[in-house]
Amino acid sequence: MQRGLRVRVPAGRYRHVPKSLERSRLEPGVVSVKLDAPGVGTISEHDLSGGSETFRLSSLTRPGQAADHLAGGRAGPSVETPRPEEERR
């Protein structure tokens, strides 16, 4: 395991990234290199041997950005519709 790497993927640049080798009983013979950014999770993974899968994080939506992303960048006010039981009061 290596620590403190700087890694660039389509989603951005990350520092203090540990690099580890991963094996799985589900895929015997496959060895993967995995890069996990602090506070984000896996940002890159690729098979060294026994496989051909590759993963690179292409985008990231942080909490609080979801409304902007879903509204196409035009977040408006939040309106809550009352339930029928509340309207009777």
N, C-alpha and C positions, 0 to 999 in steps of 0.2 A: 504494500500500500504506500502510495506517495501522498504527500499533503502539500498544501500551499500553492497549488497550480493556478495559473491564470488561463481561462478558457473563453473562447469566443464562439458562439453559436448564433444562428439567425435571430434568436430572441434577445440577444445582448451579450455583454461581456460580464464575466464573473471572476471573482478572486477568492483565494483561500479554498479552492476546490480539491477535495481528496479524490484520488484515482485508485480504484480497486479492481481486482479480478473476481469474477463471479462464475460459479459452477452450479448446476442444478441437477438433481436426480431425475427430473422430468426430461432433460435433454442430455443424456450421457455423452461425453466427448465434446460438448460445446463449452468453450471458455470465452467469456465476454469481458471487455474492459468497460467499466462503469464510472461516470463522473457525476458526482452529486454536489450541487451548489448549496451552501448554507442558506436556510430559509426558503429554498425553492424546491429542492429534491433533484431527481435525475434530470440532467440537462443533455447528456449524451451517453450513448451505449452502442458498442459494435462488437461483433464476434471476431475473436482472434483465430479460433480454430473450430472446426466441426460445424460451422453454420455460416450464414451470410446476411444476418439481420443487422440493420443500422438504424439508430434513432438519434435525432438531434432536435432539441426544443426549438420550435419555430415562432411561438408567441406565448405570452404570459399575461393573464388578467388577474390583477391583485384585488383583494377585497376593496369595495368602494368604487372600483372601475367598471364593474359589471353593467351597471345601468347605462353608463356612457357608451359602452361597447354595443349593447343590445339596441340602443336608440340611434345608432349610427353617429355617435358623437354629439347628439342633441338631447341631452338629458333635461327633462322638464320637471315640473313639480310633481310630487307624489300625491295622488288622490286616492283615498280609501273609500270604497263604496259600502254603505251600511247594509247589514243583513236585514231581511224582512222583520225579524223579531225586534231589532233595535229601532226600526222606523215607527213601530206602534207605540213606543213609550212617550 
